[in-house]
Structure formats: structure tokens, C-alpha cells
Amino acid sequence: MSRTTAVAVLAATSVVAVALDQWTKWLSTAHLTEGRPVRILGGLVYLSLLRNGGAAFSRGSAHTWVFSLVTLVVIGWIGWMATRLRSLPWALALGLVLGGALGNLGDRLFRAPGPFQGHVVDMISVFAPYAQKFPVFNIADSCLCVGVALAVLLEVTGRPRDGRPVTSRSAVDAPPA
């Protein structure tokens, strides 16, 4: 795969992720009320509007600006990786991570209480409302988690980012019997 095609896949994936994330956040803020969760799928999922200044379970909410800085570093690293990228699976993984990072960074930059301190809009709660069983999350969080899991899987299985074929380990590289 050419680098141009891989970067196009990365960019398209991230644009779709950001658009879906922002659309669901808009729907949530327009149609959900904090403190009044909506039960769906027999209680497997609750739509619970929450504004989160921190990470999972609102940890680190006093240091929201740190999440913004870490996100900017991740975005820069993905940009650097794109210069070497020639793999469709890696393009998808990095596109999901980039889209998730940009979706939440947009909230941190443009939502109240202000730039680099904005609270992320979360709305998906599983098994119980308002993080009673699991953190409340959004589409950006889902994209980040799936993208990171895919990247770890690709790394563990030895899939190179530059699109070279996966080579089997030689006798020299194999562990002793």
C-alpha cells in the first residue's frame, strides 16, 4: 500500500470518528438531562449525560490541562508515524486513536469552563447509570480504546507499520528449546 493511501485511510477514519463523536455529543446535550438517565437494551446500556473534567471515573479532574497536553503529544506522534505509514491495519488503528483524541480535545478546548479545562461530554453507561458499575464514556473514548487495542495487537503480532510482509522468526531469533 502506498503511503498516500495509508495516510488517506488514517485521515478518513479520524474524520469519521470525530464527526460521529461530535454528533452524539450534540444529540446528548440537546436531548438528555443530567440526573435523568435513559434505560435502553433492557438496562444493559443507559444514556447518562455527564460532563467529565478528568479521565475514567473523573480521576484527575483538577488537572484537566494535562490531558490536553498529552493529547497534543499523541497527535504529534501520529503525525510523525504517518510519514512512515504503509499499512492498512495500522492506518485504521492510528486513525481511530487520532479521531478519539481529537474528539475529546475539542471538548477540552471549547467547552466550559474554558480552554484546556473544558469538560468532556460523556453519555454511555453500561450495566447501571452514572458509572455505578463502569465508567461513563463517549464515542471518542470507544475509538481510542479500540484503536489502542488494535495497535497493541498489531505490535504483538509483528505487523510492521511500513507495510512490509510479516516475516517468520528465523532459527537465530527463536528462543532456545
C-alpha positions as CSV (number, residue, x, y, z in Angstrom):
1,M,0.0,0.0,0.0
2,S,1.3,3.5,-0.8
3,R,2.0,6.0,1.9
4,T,-0.6,8.3,0.3
5,T,-3.3,5.7,0.5
6,A,-2.4,4.8,4.1
7,V,-2.5,8.4,5.2
8,A,-5.8,8.9,3.4
9,V,-7.3,5.9,5.3
10,L,-5.9,7.3,8.6
11,A,-7.4,10.7,7.9
12,A,-10.8,9.4,6.7
13,T,-11.0,7.1,9.8
14,S,-10.2,10.0,12.1
15,V,-12.7,12.4,10.4
16,V,-15.5,9.8,10.6
17,A,-14.6,9.2,14.3
18,V,-14.7,12.9,15.2
19,A,-17.9,13.5,13.2
20,L,-19.7,10.6,14.9
21,D,-18.4,11.6,18.3
22,Q,-19.4,15.3,18.0
23,W,-22.8,14.3,16.5
24,T,-23.6,12.0,19.5
25,K,-22.4,14.7,21.9
26,W,-24.6,17.3,20.3
27,L,-27.6,14.8,20.4
28,S,-26.8,14.1,24.1
29,T,-26.6,17.7,25.2
30,A,-29.8,18.6,23.2
31,H,-31.9,15.7,24.3
32,L,-30.6,14.3,27.6
33,T,-30.9,15.8,31.1
34,E,-28.2,15.4,33.7
35,G,-29.6,13.3,36.6
36,R,-32.3,11.6,34.4
37,P,-30.7,8.5,32.6
38,V,-32.5,6.8,29.8
39,R,-32.5,3.0,30.1
40,I,-32.1,1.1,26.8
41,L,-31.5,-2.5,25.8
42,G,-33.2,-3.8,29.0
43,G,-30.8,-1.9,31.3
44,L,-27.6,-3.2,29.6
45,V,-27.0,0.4,28.5
46,Y,-28.0,3.7,30.0
47,L,-27.7,7.1,28.3
48,S,-26.5,9.2,31.2
49,L,-25.4,12.8,30.4
50,L,-22.2,13.7,32.3
51,R,-19.6,16.4,31.9
52,N,-16.3,15.0,32.9
53,G,-13.2,17.1,33.7
54,G,-11.0,14.1,34.3
55,A,-10.4,10.6,33.0
56,A,-12.3,7.4,33.8
57,F,-14.4,7.9,37.0
58,S,-13.5,11.6,36.8
59,R,-10.0,10.9,38.1
60,G,-7.6,13.8,37.6
61,S,-10.3,16.4,37.2
62,A,-8.2,19.0,38.9
63,H,-5.6,18.6,36.2
64,T,-7.6,18.7,33.0
65,W,-4.9,20.7,31.2
66,V,-2.6,17.7,31.5
67,F,-4.9,15.6,29.4
68,S,-4.9,18.3,26.7
69,L,-1.1,18.4,26.6
70,V,-0.8,14.6,26.5
71,T,-3.3,14.6,23.6
72,L,-1.3,17.1,21.7
73,V,1.8,14.9,22.1
74,V,-0.2,11.8,20.9
75,I,-1.4,13.8,17.8
76,G,2.2,14.9,17.1
77,W,3.4,11.3,17.3
78,I,0.6,10.0,15.0
79,G,1.6,12.8,12.5
80,W,5.2,11.6,12.7
81,M,4.1,8.0,12.3
82,A,2.1,8.9,9.2
83,T,5.3,9.8,7.4
84,R,6.3,6.1,7.5
85,L,2.9,4.5,7.3
86,R,2.1,2.0,4.5
87,S,-0.1,-0.5,6.3
88,L,-4.0,-0.5,6.2
89,P,-4.4,-2.1,9.6
90,W,-2.0,0.4,11.2
91,A,-3.8,3.3,9.3
92,L,-7.1,2.2,10.8
93,A,-5.7,1.8,14.3
94,L,-3.9,5.2,14.2
95,G,-7.0,6.8,12.6
96,L,-9.2,5.6,15.5
97,V,-6.7,6.9,18.1
98,L,-6.4,10.2,16.3
99,G,-10.2,10.6,15.9
100,G,-10.8,9.8,19.6
101,A,-8.0,12.1,20.7
102,L,-9.3,15.0,18.6
103,G,-12.9,14.4,19.7
104,N,-12.1,14.7,23.4
105,L,-9.5,17.5,22.8
106,G,-12.2,19.6,21.1
107,D,-14.3,19.3,24.3
108,R,-11.3,20.2,26.5
109,L,-10.6,23.3,24.3
110,F,-14.0,24.6,23.5
111,R,-16.4,23.5,26.3
112,A,-17.0,25.1,29.7
113,P,-15.3,26.0,32.0
114,G,-12.7,27.2,29.4
115,P,-9.8,26.4,27.1
116,F,-7.6,23.5,28.3
117,Q,-10.1,23.0,31.2
118,G,-13.2,22.1,29.3
119,H,-15.3,19.1,30.4
120,V,-15.7,16.2,28.1
121,V,-19.3,15.2,27.3
122,D,-19.9,11.5,28.2
123,M,-23.2,9.7,27.8
124,I,-22.8,5.9,27.5
125,S,-23.1,3.9,30.8
126,V,-23.2,0.2,30.8
127,F,-24.9,-2.1,33.4
128,A,-26.1,0.9,35.5
129,P,-26.4,4.6,35.2
130,Y,-23.7,7.1,36.1
131,A,-20.7,4.9,36.4
132,Q,-22.1,2.7,39.2
133,K,-20.5,-0.3,37.5
134,F,-18.3,1.0,34.7
135,P,-17.1,4.5,33.7
136,V,-19.4,6.6,31.6
137,F,-17.8,7.1,28.2
138,N,-18.4,8.5,24.7
139,I,-17.7,7.6,21.1
140,A,-14.2,9.2,21.2
141,D,-13.3,7.1,24.2
142,S,-14.5,4.0,22.3
143,C,-12.4,4.9,19.3
144,L,-9.4,5.4,21.5
145,C,-9.8,2.1,23.2
146,V,-10.4,0.1,20.0
147,G,-7.6,1.9,18.2
148,V,-5.1,1.3,21.0
149,A,-6.2,-2.4,21.3
150,L,-5.7,-2.9,17.6
151,A,-2.3,-1.2,17.7
152,V,-1.2,-3.4,20.6
153,L,-2.4,-6.5,18.6
154,L,-0.6,-5.4,15.5
155,E,2.6,-4.7,17.5
156,V,2.4,-8.0,19.4
157,T,1.9,-10.0,16.1
158,G,4.8,-8.1,14.5
159,R,2.8,-6.3,11.8
160,P,5.2,-3.5,10.6
161,R,3.8,0.0,10.1
162,D,5.6,0.4,6.8
163,G,3.6,-2.4,5.1
164,R,6.4,-4.9,4.8
165,P,5.2,-8.5,4.9
166,V,5.3,-10.2,8.2
167,T,8.3,-12.5,8.3
168,S,8.6,-15.6,10.4
169,R,11.2,-15.8,13.0
170,S,14.5,-17.4,11.9
171,A,16.3,-20.2,13.8
172,V,18.7,-17.5,15.1
173,D,15.8,-15.4,16.6
174,A,13.9,-18.4,18.0
175,P,14.2,-19.0,21.8
176,P,16.3,-21.9,22.9
177,A,14.5,-25.3,23.2
